[in-house]
Amino acid sequence: MVTVETTEDHTLSVRQMDARPSINTDEGTVDVKDVEGSPKASEANDPFGFNNGIKSEHELDQMRRRKRGKKLATYHRQQNNLINALLKPMEAHTEDARAEEEASALPIKIAIWASLIANLSLCVLQLYAAISSVSLSLLATGIDSVFDIGSNVLLLWIHKKASKMDANKWPVGGARLETIGNIVYGFLMGSVNLVVVVESVRTLVTHNGNDDTNDFHVPSLIAVGAALGVKFGLFLYCTPLRKASSQVEVLWEDHRNDLFINGFGLLMSAGGSKLRWYLDPMGAIIIAAGVIIAWARTIYKQFELLAGKSAPHDFLQLIIYKATTFSDDIEQVDTVRAYHSGPDYYVEIDVVMDANTPLWKAHDLSQQLQDKIEVLPNVGRAFVHVDHETTHAPEHRKHA
């Protein structure tokens, strides 16, 4: 049996005991037949009989017909997908990732350059709208459009810089540089929008005019409306690509935020012209506060990647299974860790071999396992440690 135990620091400890595995998780014990599998693999590729747990489409359809059976069917479909991923050879995972990367290379390039050209054009339009209308809500949208260009240029520069970094000076590569660039840009966006909030509050406090409304400037509203339409198109285009590139993901978040910014700015500027004057500065405050909150969330997520957040549970399950079934000479898998180092994962595996295993054999097997894991998608580095027993304290840990 293979058991996976979650320790206090969320490290997964694995013990190989017999041929009928179960996995201890926070949700309870999952028998092997509830774990994912692939289309009818051979005994050698499926030593624990995971295929026995696959539910057919007919069985899933029968589940859905039961009362409250949709959740159960969804669960088993997820288990089917998990089994397929576990039993798929690591070479297939790598080949699928390579094919996906090649297929998305051109669309990603189009998304980046289309965003840059569109943001440059929209910046001129929105600055015109903000200056000509003297609207604080449109000023907030104009400032955001200026920084949109800055984000595109910064992301392009960082991406090129990261791909050309000297391996002797930066041994871990440049992947984390993109994460740092996202954080810096997020702080800049928050700072500028904080200025908008202060200016809008000052306008609300010091206003002493008798006018109930502001001037209605139609060309400004048309300009912002055009920007809203373009941003919506870019948002739709980037949506299916955001998981393939961290650059596109940041651009997608920016386009998503701009839909709120431009739409709400257009509404509040028109409201300040037709209803009450104070709707315009109030709109600017809400827009700026929304941008600050959205980028604060993005910054928090990026900091998690730099701080070493654990990899997703399904990825840990994949690594555990592949290490356990890699070779008959691996008697047990003691500990598996996978955590972020920027957008990529660092993987640490402790395996157990017989104490009499020759050094050359232990080295070659661990090196082969390391090489297999390092070519998996999103894996930056992998480290395999070989031991002859499991009674010792976990390695690579400071003790008080």
C-alpha positions as CSV (number, residue, x, y, z in Angstrom):
1,M,0.0,0.0,0.0
2,V,1.2,3.5,-0.7
3,T,0.2,6.1,1.9
4,V,0.6,9.8,1.6
5,E,0.8,11.6,4.9
6,T,0.5,15.4,5.2
7,T,2.8,16.7,7.9
8,E,2.4,20.0,9.9
9,D,4.4,21.9,7.3
10,H,2.3,20.4,4.5
11,T,5.2,18.1,3.4
12,L,3.9,14.9,1.8
13,S,5.5,11.7,3.3
14,V,5.1,8.6,1.2
15,R,5.4,5.0,2.3
16,Q,5.2,2.0,-0.1
17,M,3.9,-1.0,1.7
18,D,1.8,-3.4,-0.5
19,A,0.2,-3.4,-3.9
20,R,-3.1,-1.9,-2.9
21,P,-2.5,1.8,-2.4
22,S,-4.6,4.3,-0.4
23,I,-4.0,8.0,0.1
24,N,-4.5,9.8,3.4
25,T,-5.5,13.4,2.7
26,D,-7.3,16.1,4.6
27,E,-10.5,14.7,3.1
28,G,-9.9,11.2,4.4
29,T,-8.6,8.0,3.0
30,V,-9.0,7.4,-0.7
31,D,-8.7,3.8,-2.0
32,V,-6.8,3.2,-5.1
33,K,-9.9,2.4,-7.1
34,D,-11.0,6.0,-6.5
35,V,-7.8,7.5,-8.0
36,E,-7.5,8.4,-11.7
37,G,-6.4,6.0,-14.5
38,S,-5.8,5.8,-18.2
39,P,-7.4,3.9,-21.0
40,K,-6.6,0.3,-20.3
41,A,-2.9,0.2,-19.6
42,S,-0.9,-2.9,-19.1
43,E,-0.1,-4.5,-15.8
44,A,3.4,-3.1,-16.0
45,N,2.2,0.5,-16.5
46,D,-0.6,0.1,-13.9
47,P,0.9,-1.9,-11.0
48,F,-1.7,-0.8,-8.5
49,G,-4.7,-1.5,-10.8
50,F,-5.8,2.1,-11.0
51,N,-7.7,1.3,-14.2
52,N,-10.2,-0.6,-12.1
53,G,-11.4,2.7,-10.6
54,I,-12.3,4.3,-13.9
55,K,-16.0,4.9,-14.4
56,S,-17.4,4.6,-17.9
57,E,-19.5,7.3,-19.5
58,H,-22.5,5.0,-18.9
59,E,-21.8,4.8,-15.2
60,L,-21.3,8.5,-15.0
61,D,-24.6,9.1,-16.8
62,Q,-26.4,6.7,-14.3
63,M,-24.9,8.7,-11.4
64,R,-26.2,12.0,-12.8
65,R,-29.7,10.7,-12.9
66,R,-29.8,10.0,-9.2
67,K,-30.9,12.5,-6.7
68,R,-27.9,14.8,-5.9
69,G,-25.8,12.6,-8.2
70,K,-24.3,15.4,-10.2
71,K,-21.6,16.1,-7.6
72,L,-20.7,12.4,-7.4
73,A,-20.5,12.2,-11.2
74,T,-18.3,15.3,-11.3
75,Y,-16.0,13.8,-8.6
76,H,-15.6,10.5,-10.4
77,R,-14.9,12.3,-13.7
78,Q,-12.1,14.2,-11.9
79,Q,-10.8,10.9,-10.6
80,N,-10.9,9.5,-14.2
81,N,-8.8,12.5,-15.3
82,L,-6.4,12.0,-12.4
83,I,-5.9,8.3,-13.3
84,N,-5.3,9.2,-16.9
85,A,-2.6,11.7,-15.8
86,L,-0.9,9.3,-13.4
87,L,-0.7,6.5,-15.9
88,K,0.4,8.6,-18.9
89,P,4.1,8.3,-19.4
90,M,6.2,11.3,-18.4
91,E,7.4,11.6,-22.0
92,A,3.8,12.1,-23.0
93,H,3.3,14.9,-20.5
94,T,6.4,16.6,-21.9
95,E,5.4,16.1,-25.5
96,D,1.9,17.4,-24.8
97,A,3.4,20.5,-23.1
98,R,5.8,21.0,-26.0
99,A,3.0,20.8,-28.5
100,E,0.8,23.1,-26.5
101,E,3.7,25.6,-26.2
102,E,4.4,25.5,-30.0
103,A,0.7,25.9,-30.8
104,S,0.2,28.9,-28.5
105,A,3.5,30.7,-29.4
106,L,2.0,32.7,-32.3
107,P,-1.3,33.5,-30.5
108,I,0.7,34.6,-27.4
109,K,2.9,36.9,-29.6
110,I,-0.2,38.4,-31.2
111,A,-1.8,38.9,-27.8
112,I,1.2,40.8,-26.5
113,W,1.8,43.0,-29.6
114,A,-2.0,43.6,-30.1
115,S,-2.3,44.8,-26.5
116,L,0.7,47.1,-26.9
117,I,-0.6,48.7,-30.1
118,A,-4.1,49.0,-28.8
119,N,-3.0,50.4,-25.5
120,L,-0.9,53.0,-27.3
121,S,-3.8,54.1,-29.4
122,L,-6.3,54.1,-26.6
123,C,-4.0,56.1,-24.4
124,V,-4.2,59.0,-26.8
125,L,-8.0,58.7,-27.0
126,Q,-8.5,58.5,-23.2
127,L,-6.1,61.3,-22.3
128,Y,-8.0,63.4,-24.8
129,A,-11.3,62.4,-23.1
130,A,-10.0,63.2,-19.6
131,I,-8.4,66.6,-20.5
132,S,-11.2,67.9,-22.7
133,S,-14.0,66.9,-20.3
134,V,-12.2,67.7,-17.0
135,S,-13.8,64.6,-15.6
136,L,-12.1,62.9,-12.6
137,S,-13.7,59.5,-13.6
138,L,-12.3,59.8,-17.1
139,L,-9.0,61.0,-15.6
140,A,-8.8,57.7,-13.7
141,T,-9.4,55.8,-16.9
142,G,-6.7,57.9,-18.7
143,I,-4.1,57.3,-16.1
144,D,-4.8,53.6,-16.2
145,S,-4.4,53.7,-20.0
146,V,-0.9,55.3,-19.7
147,F,0.2,52.6,-17.3
148,D,-1.2,50.0,-19.6
149,I,1.5,51.0,-22.1
150,G,4.1,50.9,-19.3
151,S,3.0,47.4,-18.4
152,N,3.4,46.1,-22.0
153,V,6.8,47.6,-22.4
154,L,8.0,46.4,-19.0
155,L,6.7,42.8,-19.7
156,L,8.4,42.7,-23.1
157,W,11.7,44.0,-21.6
158,I,11.6,41.6,-18.7
159,H,10.8,38.6,-20.9
160,K,13.7,39.3,-23.2
161,K,16.0,40.0,-20.2
162,A,15.0,36.7,-18.4
163,S,15.7,34.6,-21.5
164,K,19.2,36.1,-21.9
165,M,20.4,36.1,-18.3
166,D,24.0,34.8,-17.7
167,A,23.7,31.3,-16.1
168,N,27.0,31.8,-14.2
169,K,25.7,34.9,-12.6
170,W,22.1,33.8,-12.2
171,P,22.2,30.0,-11.8
172,V,18.4,29.6,-11.2
173,G,17.6,31.4,-14.5
174,G,15.4,34.4,-15.1
175,A,11.9,33.0,-14.5
176,R,11.5,34.8,-11.2
177,L,12.4,38.1,-12.9
178,E,9.0,38.2,-14.6
179,T,7.3,37.6,-11.2
180,I,9.3,40.5,-9.7
181,G,8.4,42.7,-12.7
182,N,4.7,42.0,-12.1
183,I,5.0,43.0,-8.4
184,V,6.9,46.3,-9.3
185,Y,4.2,47.2,-11.8
186,G,1.4,46.4,-9.4
187,F,2.9,48.7,-6.8
188,L,3.2,51.5,-9.4
189,M,-0.4,51.1,-10.4
190,G,-1.5,51.2,-6.7
191,S,0.5,54.3,-6.0
192,V,-0.9,56.3,-9.0
193,N,-4.5,55.4,-8.2
194,L,-3.9,56.4,-4.7
195,V,-3.2,59.9,-6.0
196,V,-6.5,59.8,-7.9
197,V,-8.3,58.9,-4.7
198,V,-6.7,61.8,-2.8
199,E,-7.5,64.3,-5.6
200,S,-11.1,63.1,-5.8
201,V,-11.6,63.4,-2.1
202,R,-10.2,66.9,-2.2
203,T,-12.6,67.9,-5.0
204,L,-15.6,66.6,-2.9
205,V,-14.5,68.5,0.2
206,T,-13.6,71.8,-1.5
207,H,-16.4,72.0,-4.0
208,N,-18.4,75.2,-3.4
209,G,-20.1,75.8,-6.8
210,N,-23.8,76.2,-7.3
211,D,-23.9,73.9,-10.4
212,D,-25.8,70.7,-9.8
213,T,-24.1,69.0,-12.8
214,N,-20.9,69.1,-14.8
215,D,-20.6,69.9,-18.5
216,F,-21.7,67.1,-20.8
217,H,-18.9,66.3,-23.3
218,V,-20.1,63.8,-26.0
219,P,-16.7,63.2,-27.8
220,S,-15.1,62.2,-24.5
221,L,-17.7,59.6,-23.8
222,I,-17.5,58.3,-27.4
223,A,-13.7,57.9,-27.0
224,V,-14.0,56.0,-23.8
225,G,-16.7,53.9,-25.3
226,A,-14.4,52.9,-28.2
227,A,-11.7,52.0,-25.6
228,L,-14.2,49.8,-23.8
229,G,-15.0,47.9,-27.0
230,V,-11.4,47.3,-27.9
231,K,-10.6,46.1,-24.3
232,F,-13.5,43.7,-24.4
233,G,-12.1,42.2,-27.7
234,L,-8.6,41.8,-26.2
235,F,-10.1,40.3,-23.0
236,L,-11.9,37.6,-25.0
237,Y,-8.8,36.9,-27.1
238,C,-6.5,36.6,-24.1
239,T,-8.8,34.4,-22.0
240,P,-7.9,31.0,-23.5
241,L,-4.2,31.9,-23.5
242,R,-3.8,33.2,-20.0
243,K,-2.7,29.8,-18.6
244,A,0.0,29.4,-21.3
245,S,2.0,32.5,-20.5
246,S,2.5,34.6,-17.3
247,Q,2.8,37.6,-19.6
248,V,-0.6,37.0,-21.2
249,E,-2.1,36.3,-17.7
250,V,-1.0,39.8,-16.5
251,L,-2.4,41.4,-19.7
252,W,-5.6,39.4,-19.3
253,E,-6.0,40.7,-15.7
254,D,-5.3,44.2,-17.0
255,H,-7.9,44.0,-19.8
256,R,-10.4,42.6,-17.3
257,N,-9.8,45.5,-14.9
258,D,-10.1,47.9,-17.8
259,L,-13.6,46.7,-18.6
260,F,-14.7,47.7,-15.1
261,I,-12.6,50.9,-15.2
262,N,-13.8,52.2,-18.6
263,G,-17.4,51.0,-18.2
264,F,-17.9,52.5,-14.7
265,G,-15.9,55.6,-15.6
266,L,-18.2,56.2,-18.6
267,L,-21.3,55.7,-16.5
268,M,-20.2,58.0,-13.6
269,S,-18.9,60.7,-15.9
270,A,-22.2,60.8,-17.7
271,G,-24.0,60.7,-14.3
272,G,-22.0,63.7,-13.2
273,S,-23.1,65.6,-16.3
274,K,-26.8,64.6,-16.2
275,L,-27.6,63.9,-12.6
276,R,-25.4,65.3,-9.8
277,W,-21.8,66.7,-10.0
278,Y,-20.5,64.6,-7.1
279,L,-21.1,61.3,-9.0
280,D,-18.0,62.1,-11.1
281,P,-15.4,62.3,-8.2
282,M,-17.2,59.5,-6.4
283,G,-16.8,57.4,-9.6
284,A,-13.1,58.2,-9.7
285,I,-12.7,57.1,-6.1
286,I,-14.5,53.8,-6.7
287,I,-12.5,53.2,-9.9
288,A,-9.1,53.9,-8.2
289,A,-10.0,51.8,-5.2
290,G,-11.1,48.9,-7.4
291,V,-7.8,49.1,-9.3
292,I,-5.8,49.2,-6.0
293,I,-7.7,46.2,-4.6
294,A,-7.3,44.2,-7.9
295,W,-3.6,44.8,-8.1
296,A,-3.1,44.1,-4.4
297,R,-4.6,40.6,-5.0
298,T,-2.3,40.1,-8.0
299,I,0.8,41.3,-5.9
300,Y,-0.2,38.9,-3.1
301,K,-0.4,35.9,-5.6
302,Q,3.0,36.9,-7.1
303,F,4.6,37.1,-3.6
304,E,3.3,33.6,-2.9
305,L,5.2,32.3,-5.9
306,L,8.4,34.0,-4.8
307,A,7.9,32.8,-1.2
308,G,7.7,29.1,-2.3
309,K,4.0,28.2,-2.2
310,S,3.3,24.5,-2.5
311,A,2.5,23.1,-6.0
312,P,-1.1,22.0,-6.6
313,H,-2.2,18.7,-5.0
314,D,-2.7,17.0,-8.3
315,F,0.8,17.8,-9.4
316,L,2.1,16.3,-6.1
317,Q,0.1,13.2,-6.7
318,L,1.6,12.8,-10.2
319,I,5.2,13.2,-8.8
320,I,4.5,10.7,-6.0
321,Y,3.1,8.1,-8.4
322,K,5.9,8.5,-10.9
323,A,8.6,8.2,-8.3
324,T,6.9,5.2,-6.7
325,T,6.6,3.2,-9.9
326,F,9.9,4.4,-11.5
327,S,12.0,1.4,-10.7
328,D,11.8,-1.9,-8.7
329,D,15.0,-0.9,-7.0
330,I,13.2,2.0,-5.3
331,E,11.7,0.3,-2.3
332,Q,10.0,3.3,-0.8
333,V,9.4,7.0,-1.5
334,D,10.0,8.8,1.8
335,T,9.2,12.4,1.1
336,V,8.0,14.5,-1.8
337,R,8.0,18.3,-1.9
338,A,7.1,20.5,-4.8
339,Y,7.0,24.3,-4.5
340,H,7.1,27.4,-6.5
341,S,10.2,29.3,-7.3
342,G,8.6,32.1,-9.4
343,P,6.2,30.6,-11.9
344,D,8.1,27.2,-12.1
345,Y,8.2,24.4,-9.6
346,Y,11.2,23.0,-7.6
347,V,10.8,19.3,-6.8
348,E,12.5,17.4,-3.9
349,I,12.2,13.7,-3.7
350,D,13.7,11.3,-1.0
351,V,13.7,7.7,-2.1
352,V,14.8,4.5,-0.3
353,M,16.9,1.8,-1.9
354,D,18.5,-1.4,-0.4
355,A,21.6,-0.6,1.7
356,N,23.6,-3.0,-0.5
357,T,22.7,-1.2,-3.8
358,P,25.9,-0.3,-5.6
359,L,26.7,3.4,-5.6
360,W,26.8,3.6,-9.4
361,K,23.3,2.1,-9.6
362,A,21.8,4.3,-7.0
363,H,23.4,7.4,-8.7
364,D,22.2,6.4,-12.2
365,L,18.6,5.6,-11.1
366,S,18.3,8.9,-9.1
367,Q,19.8,10.8,-12.0
368,Q,17.4,9.2,-14.5
369,L,14.4,10.0,-12.2
370,Q,15.6,13.6,-11.8
371,D,16.0,14.0,-15.6
372,K,12.5,12.6,-16.2
373,I,10.9,15.0,-13.7
374,E,12.8,18.1,-14.9
375,V,11.3,17.8,-18.4
376,L,7.8,17.9,-17.1
377,P,5.8,21.1,-17.7
378,N,6.5,23.9,-15.3
379,V,9.4,22.1,-13.5
380,G,12.4,24.3,-13.1
381,R,14.7,22.0,-11.1
382,A,14.4,18.6,-9.5
383,F,16.5,17.0,-6.7
384,V,16.5,13.3,-5.8
385,H,18.0,12.1,-2.5
386,V,18.7,8.4,-2.0
387,D,18.7,6.8,1.5
388,H,18.6,3.3,2.8
389,E,16.0,3.7,5.6
390,T,13.1,5.9,6.7
391,T,13.6,6.1,10.5
392,H,15.6,9.3,10.4
393,A,14.2,12.9,10.7
394,P,13.3,14.5,7.3
395,E,16.3,16.0,5.5
396,H,16.8,19.6,4.4
397,R,15.3,21.1,7.4
398,K,16.7,23.5,10.1
399,H,16.3,22.5,13.7
400,A,16.0,24.9,16.6
